[in-house]
Amino acid sequence: MGRTKIGEDKVLEKGDHIYIILTEPIIFEHHGIYIGDGKVIHFGNMIVESSLMKFAHGLVVRKVKSNYSYASFPKFPMFKTKVKKRYSK
């Protein structure tokens, strides 16, 4: 099993706003929220929960520099029902 490369900080904490930089077919940033246990919530065609490895696509995962953490958000059961879980095998 491969390892996900984490940028300068080397450690992800629950609630971190993270992103990767994709360069194909165009250059853009793809953002997500690290929710712990190797999982990320992000938006594809819909809001999805996937593994950090699948989110990273083999690229370096970077943290958005901020004094704010999304870990302080309360748990919303109705939000969880709208999240499609997608895990890599």
Buried (B, 14 or more C-beta within 10 A) or exposed (E): EEEBEBEEEEEBEEBBBBBBEEEEEEEEEBBBBBBEEBBBBBEEEEEBBBBBBBBBEEBEBBBEEEEEBBEEEEEEEEEEEEEEEBEEE
